Amino acid sequence: MIKLESIKNMRIDLRSDTVTLPTPEMRRYMASAPVGDDVFGEDPTINELQQRICQLTGKEAALFVPSGTMSNQIAIKAHTQPGDEVICEYGCHIFNFEGGAPAMLSGVQLHPLKGERGVITADQVKPVIRSSDHHNPRTALIEIENTHNRAGGAIFPFEHIMNLRRLADEYSLRMHLDGARLWNAHIATGIAIVDWCRPIDSISLCFSKGLGAPVGSILCGGAEFIERAHRYRKMVGGGMRQAGVLAAAALYAVEHHVQRLEEDHRRARELAEFLVNLGVSVDLTATQTNIVIADLPLNAAKFCRQLADAGILALPISTTRVRFVTHLNVGDEELESAKLVIKKVIFGK
Ligand SMILES: Cc1ncc(COP(=O)(O)O)c(C=O)c1O
Protein backbone atom coordinates (compact mmCIF):
# COMPACT_ATOMS: atom_id res chain seq x y z
CA MET A 1 0.00 0.00 0.00
CA ILE A 2 1.54 3.29 -1.12
CA LYS A 3 1.37 6.17 1.37
CA LEU A 4 1.22 9.84 0.35
CA GLU A 5 4.04 10.80 2.76
CA SER A 6 6.44 8.34 1.12
CA ILE A 7 5.75 9.79 -2.36
CA LYS A 8 6.92 13.26 -1.31
CA ASN A 9 10.52 12.10 -1.34
CA MET A 10 10.17 10.56 -4.78
CA ARG A 11 10.32 12.33 -8.09
CA ILE A 12 8.01 10.81 -10.64
CA ASP A 13 8.43 12.69 -13.89
CA LEU A 14 5.44 12.50 -16.22
CA ARG A 15 6.24 15.68 -18.17
CA SER A 16 7.69 13.93 -21.21
CA ASP A 17 9.20 10.69 -22.47
CA THR A 18 12.34 12.72 -23.21
CA VAL A 19 13.23 12.56 -19.49
CA THR A 20 13.99 8.83 -19.65
CA LEU A 21 17.36 7.77 -18.27
CA PRO A 22 19.66 5.24 -19.94
CA THR A 23 19.44 1.88 -18.19
CA PRO A 24 22.57 0.18 -16.76
CA GLU A 25 22.42 -2.37 -19.63
CA MET A 26 22.26 0.42 -22.19
CA ARG A 27 25.22 2.17 -20.55
CA ARG A 28 27.24 -1.06 -20.66
CA TYR A 29 26.43 -1.51 -24.34
CA MET A 30 27.47 2.11 -25.00
CA ALA A 31 30.74 1.64 -23.15
CA SER A 32 31.71 -1.36 -25.26
CA ALA A 33 30.84 0.17 -28.65
CA PRO A 34 33.62 0.39 -31.25
CA VAL A 35 33.98 3.98 -32.45
CA GLY A 36 35.76 6.00 -35.13
CA ASP A 37 35.54 9.41 -36.77
CA ASP A 38 32.05 9.64 -38.24
CA VAL A 39 32.86 12.82 -40.14
CA PHE A 40 35.17 10.54 -42.15
CA GLY A 41 32.36 7.95 -42.23
CA GLU A 42 34.51 5.66 -40.06
CA ASP A 43 32.43 5.06 -36.97
CA PRO A 44 31.43 1.38 -37.19
CA THR A 45 28.60 1.69 -34.67
CA ILE A 46 27.02 4.67 -36.43
CA ASN A 47 27.35 2.82 -39.74
CA GLU A 48 25.68 -0.22 -38.17
CA LEU A 49 22.83 1.91 -36.82
CA GLN A 50 22.28 3.60 -40.17
CA GLN A 51 22.20 0.20 -41.90
CA ARG A 52 19.83 -1.21 -39.29
CA ILE A 53 17.45 1.71 -39.81
CA CYS A 54 17.58 1.29 -43.59
CA GLN A 55 16.55 -2.34 -43.04
CA LEU A 56 13.76 -1.38 -40.65
CA THR A 57 12.35 1.42 -42.80
CA GLY A 58 13.05 0.02 -46.25
CA LYS A 59 14.79 3.26 -47.24
CA GLU A 60 18.03 3.52 -49.23
CA ALA A 61 19.98 5.66 -46.79
CA ALA A 62 19.93 7.01 -43.24
CA LEU A 63 21.80 9.71 -41.36
CA PHE A 64 22.34 9.80 -37.60
CA VAL A 65 21.78 13.30 -36.15
CA PRO A 66 21.86 14.79 -32.65
CA SER A 67 18.16 15.68 -32.37
CA GLY A 68 14.68 15.39 -33.81
CA THR A 69 14.70 19.10 -34.52
CA MET A 70 17.86 18.88 -36.61
CA SER A 71 16.49 15.86 -38.43
CA ASN A 72 13.25 17.64 -39.39
CA GLN A 73 15.02 20.83 -40.33
CA ILE A 74 17.64 19.33 -42.59
CA ALA A 75 14.85 17.30 -44.20
CA ILE A 76 12.88 20.48 -44.93
CA LYS A 77 16.04 22.10 -46.28
CA ALA A 78 16.84 19.15 -48.52
CA HIS A 79 13.30 19.00 -49.94
CA THR A 80 12.76 22.70 -50.68
CA GLN A 81 14.06 25.92 -52.22
CA PRO A 82 13.79 29.32 -50.48
CA GLY A 83 10.36 30.81 -51.16
CA ASP A 84 8.63 27.40 -51.20
CA GLU A 85 5.70 26.48 -49.03
CA VAL A 86 5.31 23.49 -46.73
CA ILE A 87 1.84 22.24 -45.80
CA CYS A 88 1.59 20.93 -42.25
CA GLU A 89 -0.84 20.57 -39.35
CA TYR A 90 -1.46 23.51 -37.03
CA GLY A 91 -0.33 21.79 -33.82
CA CYS A 92 2.73 20.09 -35.28
CA HIS A 93 6.25 20.27 -33.87
CA ILE A 94 7.93 21.97 -36.85
CA PHE A 95 5.41 24.84 -36.72
CA ASN A 96 5.29 25.35 -32.96
CA PHE A 97 8.41 24.05 -31.30
CA GLU A 98 11.41 24.37 -33.58
CA GLY A 99 12.12 28.06 -33.04
CA GLY A 100 10.88 29.24 -36.43
CA ALA A 101 13.71 27.29 -38.05
CA PRO A 102 11.96 26.58 -41.40
CA ALA A 103 11.90 30.35 -42.07
CA MET A 104 15.45 30.91 -40.93
CA LEU A 105 17.25 27.82 -42.21
CA SER A 106 15.27 27.03 -45.36
CA GLY A 107 13.61 30.36 -46.16
CA VAL A 108 10.27 28.58 -46.58
CA GLN A 109 6.86 29.47 -45.29
CA LEU A 110 4.67 27.00 -43.49
CA HIS A 111 1.02 26.63 -44.38
CA PRO A 112 -0.60 25.06 -41.32
CA LEU A 113 -4.05 23.49 -41.56
CA LYS A 114 -6.23 22.83 -38.56
CA GLY A 115 -6.44 19.07 -38.31
CA GLU A 116 -8.55 16.79 -36.20
CA ARG A 117 -6.39 15.06 -33.58
CA GLY A 118 -3.33 16.06 -35.60
CA VAL A 119 -4.60 14.59 -38.85
CA ILE A 120 -4.84 16.58 -42.07
CA THR A 121 -6.73 14.92 -44.90
CA ALA A 122 -6.22 14.96 -48.65
CA ASP A 123 -9.54 16.82 -48.96
CA GLN A 124 -8.14 19.60 -46.81
CA VAL A 125 -4.75 19.69 -48.48
CA LYS A 126 -5.87 19.62 -52.13
CA PRO A 127 -7.48 23.10 -52.19
CA VAL A 128 -4.43 24.78 -50.65
CA ILE A 129 -1.88 23.39 -53.12
CA ARG A 130 -0.80 26.45 -55.07
CA SER A 131 -1.26 26.86 -58.79
CA SER A 132 1.81 27.77 -60.83
CA ASP A 133 0.68 31.43 -61.05
CA HIS A 134 3.82 33.48 -60.39
CA HIS A 135 2.07 35.39 -57.56
CA ASN A 136 2.03 32.21 -55.52
CA PRO A 137 4.67 30.47 -53.49
CA ARG A 138 5.50 27.02 -54.80
CA THR A 139 4.01 24.20 -52.76
CA ALA A 140 6.84 21.73 -52.29
CA LEU A 141 6.25 19.50 -49.31
CA ILE A 142 3.57 17.96 -47.08
CA GLU A 143 4.74 17.37 -43.52
CA ILE A 144 2.89 15.12 -41.08
CA GLU A 145 3.56 13.93 -37.52
CA ASN A 146 2.94 10.38 -36.26
CA THR A 147 2.21 10.01 -33.44
CA HIS A 148 1.16 13.59 -32.93
CA ASN A 149 2.61 15.11 -29.77
CA ARG A 150 0.23 18.06 -29.30
CA ALA A 151 -2.76 15.87 -30.15
CA GLY A 152 -1.96 13.62 -27.20
CA GLY A 153 -0.02 10.92 -29.01
CA ALA A 154 -2.79 10.30 -31.54
CA ILE A 155 -1.97 8.04 -34.49
CA PHE A 156 -2.22 9.29 -38.07
CA PRO A 157 -4.48 6.67 -39.70
CA PHE A 158 -2.70 4.77 -42.44
CA GLU A 159 -5.46 5.25 -45.03
CA HIS A 160 -5.16 9.02 -44.66
CA ILE A 161 -1.43 8.78 -45.31
CA MET A 162 -2.14 6.79 -48.48
CA ASN A 163 -4.65 9.43 -49.62
CA LEU A 164 -2.07 12.16 -49.03
CA ARG A 165 0.51 10.15 -50.95
CA ARG A 166 -1.79 9.88 -53.98
CA LEU A 167 -2.37 13.63 -53.83
CA ALA A 168 1.35 14.33 -53.45
CA ASP A 169 2.06 12.18 -56.53
CA GLU A 170 -0.62 13.98 -58.53
CA TYR A 171 1.02 17.36 -57.79
CA SER A 172 4.67 16.21 -57.64
CA LEU A 173 5.01 17.07 -53.96
CA ARG A 174 7.30 15.38 -51.45
CA MET A 175 6.20 14.04 -48.07
CA HIS A 176 8.15 14.20 -44.82
CA LEU A 177 7.13 12.37 -41.66
CA ASP A 178 8.14 13.60 -38.23
CA GLY A 179 8.16 10.13 -36.74
CA ALA A 180 9.73 11.06 -33.42
CA ARG A 181 7.24 8.58 -31.95
CA LEU A 182 6.54 6.37 -34.96
CA TRP A 183 7.66 3.49 -32.71
CA ASN A 184 4.56 4.11 -30.61
CA ALA A 185 2.31 4.10 -33.69
CA HIS A 186 3.92 0.81 -34.75
CA ILE A 187 3.31 -0.85 -31.39
CA ALA A 188 -0.22 0.51 -30.98
CA THR A 189 -1.37 -0.56 -34.47
CA GLY A 190 0.79 -3.59 -35.26
CA ILE A 191 1.63 -1.90 -38.60
CA ALA A 192 5.33 -2.53 -39.31
CA ILE A 193 7.71 0.44 -39.44
CA VAL A 194 8.54 -0.46 -43.05
CA ASP A 195 4.88 -0.23 -44.01
CA TRP A 196 4.42 3.13 -42.26
CA CYS A 197 7.48 4.42 -44.11
CA ARG A 198 6.77 3.06 -47.60
CA PRO A 199 4.45 5.85 -48.78
CA ILE A 200 6.69 8.61 -47.41
CA ASP A 201 9.79 10.20 -48.96
CA SER A 202 11.66 11.00 -45.75
CA ILE A 203 11.21 10.01 -42.15
CA SER A 204 12.74 11.29 -38.94
CA LEU A 205 12.80 8.81 -36.04
CA CYS A 206 13.89 9.65 -32.48
CA PHE A 207 15.74 7.37 -30.08
CA SER A 208 15.64 9.81 -27.18
CA LYS A 209 11.87 9.79 -26.48
CA GLY A 210 10.08 6.61 -25.43
CA LEU A 211 13.00 4.44 -26.55
CA GLY A 212 15.11 5.80 -23.71
CA ALA A 213 18.41 6.63 -25.43
CA PRO A 214 20.10 9.74 -24.07
CA VAL A 215 20.60 11.46 -27.44
CA GLY A 216 19.91 10.96 -31.10
CA SER A 217 17.56 10.83 -34.04
CA ILE A 218 17.88 9.52 -37.56
CA LEU A 219 16.72 10.81 -40.91
CA CYS A 220 16.08 8.30 -43.67
CA GLY A 221 15.02 8.44 -47.29
CA GLY A 222 16.42 8.06 -50.79
CA ALA A 223 20.20 8.04 -51.33
CA GLU A 224 20.31 11.38 -53.16
CA PHE A 225 18.10 13.05 -50.57
CA ILE A 226 20.31 11.81 -47.72
CA GLU A 227 23.39 13.00 -49.62
CA ARG A 228 21.91 16.53 -49.64
CA ALA A 229 20.82 16.23 -46.00
CA HIS A 230 24.36 15.18 -45.08
CA ARG A 231 25.72 18.45 -46.51
CA TYR A 232 23.12 20.40 -44.50
CA ARG A 233 23.94 18.46 -41.35
CA LYS A 234 27.51 19.64 -41.84
CA MET A 235 26.38 23.25 -42.30
CA VAL A 236 24.36 23.31 -39.09
CA GLY A 237 27.23 21.77 -37.15
CA GLY A 238 25.69 18.35 -36.70
CA GLY A 239 28.74 16.30 -37.71
CA MET A 240 29.75 14.29 -34.64
CA ARG A 241 33.06 12.47 -34.34
CA GLN A 242 33.28 9.35 -32.12
CA ALA A 243 29.53 9.36 -31.58
CA GLY A 244 29.28 5.58 -31.84
CA VAL A 245 28.71 5.53 -28.08
CA LEU A 246 25.45 7.37 -28.78
CA ALA A 247 24.56 5.21 -31.76
CA ALA A 248 25.11 2.18 -29.50
CA ALA A 249 22.43 3.49 -27.14
CA ALA A 250 20.11 3.84 -30.13
CA LEU A 251 20.90 0.31 -31.37
CA TYR A 252 20.28 -1.05 -27.89
CA ALA A 253 17.00 0.85 -27.66
CA VAL A 254 15.78 -0.43 -31.03
CA GLU A 255 16.49 -4.02 -29.96
CA HIS A 256 15.20 -3.84 -26.39
CA HIS A 257 12.87 -0.89 -25.87
CA VAL A 258 10.39 -0.96 -28.73
CA GLN A 259 8.09 -3.82 -27.72
CA ARG A 260 7.91 -2.55 -24.14
CA LEU A 261 6.16 0.62 -25.37
CA GLU A 262 2.96 -1.39 -25.04
CA GLU A 263 3.40 -1.08 -21.26
CA ASP A 264 3.59 2.71 -21.56
CA HIS A 265 0.41 2.66 -23.63
CA ARG A 266 -1.39 0.49 -21.08
CA ARG A 267 -0.37 2.83 -18.25
CA ALA A 268 -1.38 5.95 -20.17
CA ARG A 269 -4.77 4.39 -20.80
CA GLU A 270 -5.09 3.52 -17.13
CA LEU A 271 -4.22 7.08 -16.11
CA ALA A 272 -6.63 8.57 -18.67
CA GLU A 273 -9.49 6.41 -17.41
CA PHE A 274 -8.61 7.22 -13.80
CA LEU A 275 -8.78 10.96 -14.59
CA VAL A 276 -12.10 10.58 -16.36
CA ASN A 277 -13.47 8.71 -13.32
CA LEU A 278 -12.38 11.67 -11.19
CA GLY A 279 -14.48 13.91 -13.44
CA VAL A 280 -11.52 15.35 -15.35
CA SER A 281 -12.02 15.87 -19.07
CA VAL A 282 -9.74 13.67 -21.21
CA ASP A 283 -10.28 12.82 -24.89
CA LEU A 284 -10.10 9.05 -24.51
CA THR A 285 -10.34 8.59 -28.28
CA ALA A 286 -7.10 10.55 -28.69
CA THR A 287 -5.36 8.63 -25.90
CA GLN A 288 -3.98 5.98 -28.21
CA THR A 289 -0.37 5.71 -27.09
CA ASN A 290 1.71 7.12 -24.20
CA ILE A 291 0.40 10.68 -23.84
CA VAL A 292 -2.56 11.85 -21.78
CA ILE A 293 -3.91 15.38 -22.09
CA ALA A 294 -6.23 16.46 -19.30
CA ASP A 295 -8.45 19.52 -19.48
CA LEU A 296 -8.93 20.79 -15.95
CA PRO A 297 -11.48 23.02 -14.30
CA LEU A 298 -8.47 24.64 -12.52
CA ASN A 299 -5.40 26.62 -13.45
CA ALA A 300 -3.01 24.12 -15.04
CA ALA A 301 0.22 25.78 -13.87
CA LYS A 302 -1.02 25.94 -10.28
CA PHE A 303 -2.19 22.32 -10.45
CA CYS A 304 1.25 21.25 -11.69
CA ARG A 305 2.99 23.22 -8.92
CA GLN A 306 0.86 21.43 -6.34
CA LEU A 307 1.64 18.06 -7.93
CA ALA A 308 5.35 18.96 -7.96
CA ASP A 309 5.26 19.83 -4.25
CA ALA A 310 4.08 16.27 -3.71
CA GLY A 311 6.77 14.73 -5.95
CA ILE A 312 4.87 14.34 -9.24
CA LEU A 313 5.89 16.30 -12.33
CA ALA A 314 3.43 17.04 -15.14
CA LEU A 315 3.52 19.67 -17.88
CA PRO A 316 1.04 22.54 -18.17
CA ILE A 317 0.51 23.07 -21.91
CA SER A 318 -2.14 25.81 -21.74
CA THR A 319 -3.99 27.63 -18.97
CA THR A 320 -6.24 24.61 -18.38
CA ARG A 321 -4.46 21.69 -20.04
CA VAL A 322 -1.90 19.39 -18.52
CA ARG A 323 0.16 16.72 -20.25
CA PHE A 324 1.17 13.43 -18.65
CA VAL A 325 3.49 11.07 -20.52
CA THR A 326 4.25 7.49 -19.51
CA HIS A 327 7.67 6.03 -20.25
CA LEU A 328 10.51 3.68 -19.33
CA ASN A 329 10.95 5.15 -15.84
CA VAL A 330 7.28 5.00 -14.86
CA GLY A 331 6.28 1.55 -13.65
CA ASP A 332 3.03 0.42 -12.04
CA GLU A 333 4.15 1.61 -8.62
CA GLU A 334 5.03 5.10 -9.89
CA LEU A 335 1.68 5.25 -11.65
CA GLU A 336 -0.19 4.31 -8.47
CA SER A 337 1.70 7.03 -6.59
CA ALA A 338 0.88 9.59 -9.26
CA LYS A 339 -2.80 8.66 -9.12
CA LEU A 340 -2.88 9.08 -5.34
CA VAL A 341 -1.33 12.53 -5.55
CA ILE A 342 -3.53 13.70 -8.44
CA LYS A 343 -6.63 12.70 -6.52
CA LYS A 344 -5.40 14.47 -3.41
CA VAL A 345 -4.62 17.69 -5.32
CA ILE A 346 -8.02 17.69 -7.05
CA PHE A 347 -10.13 16.83 -4.03
CA GLY A 348 -7.84 17.95 -1.21
CA LYS A 349 -7.92 14.45 0.32
C1 LIG B 1 6.91 15.15 -32.46
C2 LIG B 1 8.26 15.69 -32.15
N1 LIG B 1 9.08 15.97 -33.15
C3 LIG B 1 10.32 16.44 -32.95
C4 LIG B 1 10.78 16.66 -31.67
C5 LIG B 1 12.15 17.26 -31.49
O1 LIG B 1 13.04 16.40 -30.91
P1 LIG B 1 14.36 16.97 -30.18
O2 LIG B 1 13.92 17.45 -28.86
O3 LIG B 1 15.25 15.78 -30.16
O4 LIG B 1 14.90 18.07 -31.04
C6 LIG B 1 9.95 16.39 -30.57
C7 LIG B 1 10.44 16.61 -29.20
O5 LIG B 1 9.77 16.36 -28.23
C8 LIG B 1 8.66 15.90 -30.82
O6 LIG B 1 7.81 15.64 -29.83
The ligand as an ORCA input file, in Angstrom:
! r2SCAN-3c Opt
* xyz 0 1
  C       6.906     15.150    -32.459
  C       8.259     15.690    -32.151
  N       9.080     15.974    -33.151
  C      10.319     16.442    -32.954
  C      10.776     16.665    -31.666
  C      12.150     17.258    -31.487
  O      13.035     16.397    -30.913
  P      14.358     16.973    -30.178
  O      13.917     17.451    -28.856
  O      15.251     15.776    -30.156
  O      14.897     18.071    -31.035
  C       9.953     16.387    -30.571
  C      10.437     16.613    -29.205
  O       9.775     16.364    -28.231
  C       8.660     15.902    -30.822
  O       7.810     15.637    -29.830
*
